[in-house]
Amino acid sequence: MRTLPGTRALKMLVSAGRHLNFTRAADEIGLTPAAVSYQIKEIEDQLGVKLFVRTNRSIHLTPEGKVLCEAATDALDIVTRATARVQKMSRRSTTQLKVTVDPQFATKWLMRRVEQFRKVHQDIELRFDVSYDVKDFELDDVDVGIRYGSGKYPGLSAHRLFDNVIVPVCSPRLLASGKPLKEPRDLMNHTLAHIEWSRDGLTWPNWHMWMAAAGVHDFDDSRAIVFASSNDAVEAALAGEAVALADFAMVASELSEGRLIRPFELSVKAPSEFAYFLVYPKEAASEPRTVAFREWLLEQVAASAE
């Protein structure tokens, strides 16, 4: 019986076939280009066929290489999905629930409340996958997720958590700097921070939009600092370096603790088409672990809105 390439070798083959570049494949896998090239040569020698045609400047797949890459891609996908299912099955007997959540929601909202869940549900062990990457419930070892998006996820149940209300916030120390904030126009004497985000033609509220709502129509936003994440904008506000536009739900704790204040009550709403959602596969809707986490989370959201 002919020996088949192992999983590690197939992963290298798929990566090299996708990139058609051993260097990029090596970066993806975490090896050297030489190691990838050597492994591909090993597979070719093992099977007795050429998989890639190599030139001085490029590589491309042979017909045999295309067939094997496609089959390897399918095989690895099947194994990955089966592995995720097996891991989830093993957790059901241990009452472990793995939650995928983005860093902003985790640090600014969820982690502040997790201990309350653990006190009420001592039989459920929460594990967290904190990442901005959107995880696939069929491919990744996660049970439920908290995602920012449209809530339209085929095959998933989705529960809207918040309507995103965007408010200006700053450190009390900033007001002690001597530059008053008595009316919205006074903000132009301070450093202003916001994020830049748009999707499907919809834009996250920025300072130009907030100023327009405040009746300031000659605002020059060239001096505003644009951050990639809300966390960074809020950190600048906490440090007393800027007045930031932030999602009220994400800074509610800092406001209640007095570490941040709202210099003006005016708020603007983020596009209603997008929000944070609790999501999970529909077939898991009645699982006790999912039910417990869903009911607790929705109760916490309702309480924080009061």
C-alpha positions as CSV (number, residue, x, y, z in Angstrom):
1,M,0.0,0.0,0.0
2,R,1.4,3.4,-1.0
3,T,2.2,5.6,2.0
4,L,0.2,8.8,2.0
5,P,1.5,12.3,3.0
6,G,0.8,13.2,6.6
7,T,-1.4,16.1,7.8
8,R,1.5,18.4,8.3
9,A,2.8,17.8,4.8
10,L,-0.7,18.3,3.3
11,K,-1.0,21.6,5.1
12,M,2.3,22.8,3.5
13,L,1.1,21.6,0.1
14,V,-2.3,23.4,0.4
15,S,-0.5,26.6,1.6
16,A,2.0,26.5,-1.2
17,G,-0.7,25.8,-3.8
18,R,-2.8,28.7,-2.5
19,H,0.0,31.2,-2.5
20,L,2.1,29.8,-5.3
21,N,5.0,31.1,-3.3
22,F,7.1,29.1,-0.9
23,T,8.1,32.2,1.1
24,R,4.5,33.3,1.8
25,A,3.6,29.7,2.5
26,A,6.5,29.5,5.0
27,D,5.3,32.7,6.7
28,E,1.8,31.3,7.1
29,I,2.9,28.0,8.5
30,G,5.8,29.3,10.6
31,L,8.7,27.6,8.8
32,T,11.5,28.6,6.5
33,P,11.0,28.6,2.7
34,A,13.7,26.0,2.5
35,A,11.8,23.7,4.8
36,V,8.6,24.1,2.7
37,S,10.5,23.5,-0.5
38,Y,12.1,20.4,1.0
39,Q,8.7,19.0,2.2
40,I,7.1,19.5,-1.2
41,K,10.0,17.7,-2.8
42,E,9.5,14.9,-0.3
43,I,5.8,14.5,-1.3
44,E,6.8,14.6,-5.0
45,D,9.4,11.8,-4.4
46,Q,6.9,9.9,-2.3
47,L,4.2,9.9,-5.0
48,G,6.5,9.8,-8.0
49,V,4.8,12.9,-9.6
50,K,5.7,16.5,-10.2
51,L,3.3,18.8,-8.2
52,F,4.9,22.2,-9.0
53,V,6.9,23.6,-11.9
54,R,9.6,25.8,-10.5
55,T,11.3,28.7,-12.4
56,N,13.7,31.4,-11.3
57,R,10.9,33.8,-10.6
58,S,7.7,31.8,-9.9
59,I,6.1,28.4,-9.3
60,H,2.9,27.0,-10.6
61,L,0.9,23.8,-10.1
62,T,1.0,21.0,-12.5
63,P,-2.3,19.3,-13.4
64,E,-1.4,16.6,-10.9
65,G,-0.6,19.2,-8.3
66,K,-4.0,20.9,-8.8
67,V,-5.8,17.6,-8.2
68,L,-3.9,16.8,-5.1
69,C,-4.2,20.4,-3.7
70,E,-8.0,20.4,-4.1
71,A,-8.3,16.9,-2.5
72,A,-6.0,17.9,0.4
73,T,-8.0,21.1,0.9
74,D,-11.2,19.1,1.2
75,A,-9.6,16.5,3.4
76,L,-8.2,19.0,5.8
77,D,-11.5,20.8,6.0
78,I,-13.3,17.6,6.8
79,V,-10.8,16.7,9.5
80,T,-10.9,20.2,11.0
81,R,-14.7,20.2,11.2
82,A,-14.7,16.7,12.7
83,T,-12.1,17.8,15.3
84,A,-14.2,20.8,16.3
85,R,-17.2,18.6,16.7
86,V,-15.3,16.1,18.8
87,Q,-13.9,18.8,21.1
88,K,-17.4,20.2,21.6
89,M,-18.8,16.8,22.3
90,S,-16.1,16.2,24.9
91,R,-17.0,19.5,26.6
92,R,-20.7,18.6,26.9
93,S,-19.9,16.0,29.5
94,T,-17.7,18.5,31.5
95,T,-20.2,21.4,31.3
96,Q,-17.5,23.6,29.7
97,L,-18.6,26.5,27.5
98,K,-16.2,28.2,25.2
99,V,-17.1,31.8,24.2
100,T,-15.5,33.7,21.4
101,V,-15.6,37.5,21.8
102,D,-13.7,40.5,20.5
103,P,-11.1,42.3,22.8
104,Q,-13.2,45.5,23.2
105,F,-16.3,43.8,24.4
106,A,-14.3,41.4,26.6
107,T,-12.3,44.0,28.4
108,K,-14.8,46.8,28.6
109,W,-18.0,44.9,29.4
110,L,-18.0,41.1,29.7
111,M,-15.0,40.4,32.0
112,R,-16.3,42.9,34.5
113,R,-19.4,40.6,35.0
114,V,-18.1,37.1,34.5
115,E,-17.6,36.5,38.2
116,Q,-21.4,37.0,38.7
117,F,-22.1,34.3,36.2
118,R,-19.7,31.9,37.9
119,K,-21.3,32.5,41.3
120,V,-24.8,31.6,39.9
121,H,-23.6,28.8,37.6
122,Q,-20.8,27.1,39.5
123,D,-21.4,23.9,37.4
124,I,-20.4,25.6,34.1
125,E,-16.8,26.4,33.3
126,L,-16.4,29.4,31.0
127,R,-13.4,29.5,28.6
128,F,-12.7,32.5,26.4
129,D,-11.3,32.9,22.9
130,V,-10.6,36.7,22.8
131,S,-9.9,37.8,19.2
132,Y,-11.1,40.2,16.5
133,D,-11.1,37.2,14.1
134,V,-14.7,35.9,13.4
135,K,-14.7,32.2,14.3
136,D,-16.6,29.6,12.3
137,F,-18.7,27.3,14.6
138,E,-18.1,24.4,12.3
139,L,-14.4,24.8,12.0
140,D,-13.3,26.3,15.3
141,D,-13.5,25.0,18.9
142,V,-16.1,27.5,20.2
143,D,-19.7,27.1,21.4
144,V,-21.1,30.7,21.5
145,G,-19.9,34.0,20.3
146,I,-20.5,37.7,20.7
147,R,-20.1,39.5,17.4
148,Y,-20.5,43.0,16.1
149,G,-22.3,42.9,12.8
150,S,-25.7,42.8,11.1
151,G,-27.1,39.8,13.0
152,K,-27.8,38.0,9.7
153,Y,-25.9,34.8,10.1
154,P,-27.2,31.7,8.3
155,G,-27.6,28.7,10.5
156,L,-27.1,30.8,13.7
157,S,-29.4,32.1,16.3
158,A,-28.7,35.8,17.0
159,H,-29.8,38.0,19.9
160,R,-29.3,41.7,19.7
161,L,-27.5,43.1,22.8
162,F,-27.2,46.8,22.5
163,D,-28.2,49.8,20.5
164,N,-24.9,51.6,20.1
165,V,-25.2,55.2,21.5
166,I,-22.1,57.2,20.9
167,V,-21.1,59.9,23.5
168,P,-18.2,62.2,24.1
169,V,-16.1,61.2,27.1
170,C,-12.9,62.6,28.7
171,S,-11.0,62.4,31.9
172,P,-11.8,64.8,34.8
173,R,-8.2,65.7,34.6
174,L,-8.6,67.2,31.2
175,L,-11.2,69.7,32.5
176,A,-8.7,70.8,35.1
177,S,-6.2,71.7,32.4
178,G,-7.7,75.2,32.1
179,K,-9.4,74.9,28.8
180,P,-13.2,75.1,29.5
181,L,-15.9,72.9,28.0
182,K,-19.0,75.0,28.3
183,E,-20.4,74.6,24.8
184,P,-19.7,72.1,22.0
185,R,-17.5,74.6,20.1
186,D,-15.1,74.6,23.0
187,L,-14.1,71.1,22.0
188,M,-12.1,72.5,19.1
189,N,-9.6,73.7,21.7
190,H,-8.9,70.1,22.7
191,T,-7.5,67.0,21.0
192,L,-10.4,64.9,19.7
193,A,-10.3,61.2,19.1
194,H,-12.6,58.8,17.2
195,I,-12.5,55.6,15.2
196,E,-12.9,55.3,11.4
197,W,-15.3,52.5,10.5
198,S,-17.7,51.9,7.6
199,R,-19.5,49.0,6.1
200,D,-22.1,48.6,3.4
201,G,-22.1,52.4,2.9
202,L,-22.8,53.0,6.6
203,T,-20.4,55.0,8.7
204,W,-19.6,54.9,12.4
205,P,-20.3,58.3,14.1
206,N,-17.2,60.6,14.0
207,W,-16.6,64.1,15.3
208,H,-17.8,65.7,12.2
209,M,-21.2,64.0,12.6
210,W,-21.4,64.8,16.3
211,M,-20.5,68.5,15.7
212,A,-23.1,68.7,13.0
213,A,-25.7,67.3,15.5
214,A,-24.5,69.9,18.0
215,G,-25.0,72.7,15.5
216,V,-21.3,73.3,14.8
217,H,-21.1,73.3,11.0
218,D,-17.7,74.9,10.5
219,F,-15.8,72.1,12.3
220,D,-12.4,71.2,10.9
221,D,-11.7,67.5,11.6
222,S,-8.1,67.6,10.3
223,R,-6.8,67.9,13.9
224,A,-8.8,64.9,15.1
225,I,-6.9,61.7,15.9
226,V,-8.3,58.6,14.2
227,F,-7.8,55.3,15.9
228,A,-8.3,51.8,14.5
229,S,-10.1,50.5,17.6
230,S,-12.4,52.1,20.2
231,N,-10.2,50.7,22.9
232,D,-7.4,52.9,21.8
233,A,-9.6,56.0,21.6
234,V,-11.0,55.3,25.1
235,E,-7.4,54.8,26.5
236,A,-6.5,58.2,25.1
237,A,-9.4,59.7,27.0
238,L,-8.6,57.9,30.2
239,A,-5.0,59.2,30.0
240,G,-6.3,62.8,29.8
241,E,-4.9,63.2,26.3
242,A,-8.1,63.6,24.3
243,V,-11.9,63.8,24.3
244,A,-13.1,60.6,22.6
245,L,-16.3,59.5,21.0
246,A,-17.2,56.1,22.6
247,D,-19.9,53.6,22.7
248,F,-21.8,54.3,26.0
249,A,-22.2,50.7,26.9
250,M,-18.5,50.1,26.6
251,V,-17.6,53.0,28.9
252,A,-20.5,52.8,31.4
253,S,-18.2,51.3,34.1
254,E,-15.6,54.1,33.7
255,L,-18.4,56.7,33.8
256,S,-20.0,55.2,37.0
257,E,-16.5,55.0,38.6
258,G,-15.8,58.7,37.7
259,R,-12.7,57.8,35.7
260,L,-14.5,59.3,32.7
261,I,-17.1,62.0,32.4
262,R,-19.5,63.2,29.7
263,P,-18.7,66.9,29.1
264,F,-22.0,67.1,27.0
265,E,-25.1,65.0,27.1
266,L,-25.6,65.0,23.3
267,S,-25.3,61.6,21.8
268,V,-25.6,60.2,18.3
269,K,-26.6,56.7,17.3
270,A,-24.5,54.3,15.4
271,P,-26.2,52.7,12.3
272,S,-29.1,50.6,13.6
273,E,-28.2,47.9,11.0
274,F,-25.2,46.9,13.1
275,A,-24.9,46.0,16.8
276,Y,-23.4,43.4,19.2
277,F,-25.1,40.0,19.0
278,L,-25.0,36.9,21.0
279,V,-24.7,34.1,18.4
280,Y,-24.6,30.3,18.4
281,P,-25.7,27.4,16.2
282,K,-29.4,26.9,16.1
283,E,-29.1,23.2,17.0
284,A,-27.4,24.3,20.3
285,A,-30.3,26.6,21.3
286,S,-31.7,24.2,23.9
287,E,-28.4,23.0,25.4
288,P,-28.4,23.8,29.2
289,R,-25.0,25.5,29.0
290,T,-26.1,27.7,26.1
291,V,-29.5,28.5,27.8
292,A,-27.8,29.5,31.0
293,F,-25.3,31.8,29.3
294,R,-27.9,33.3,27.1
295,E,-30.4,34.1,29.9
296,W,-27.6,35.5,32.1
297,L,-26.2,37.7,29.4
298,L,-29.5,39.1,28.3
299,E,-30.3,39.9,32.0
300,Q,-27.0,41.7,32.3
301,V,-27.6,43.7,29.2
302,A,-31.1,44.7,30.4
303,A,-29.7,45.7,33.8
304,S,-26.9,47.8,32.3
305,A,-29.4,49.8,30.2
306,E,-31.5,50.8,33.2
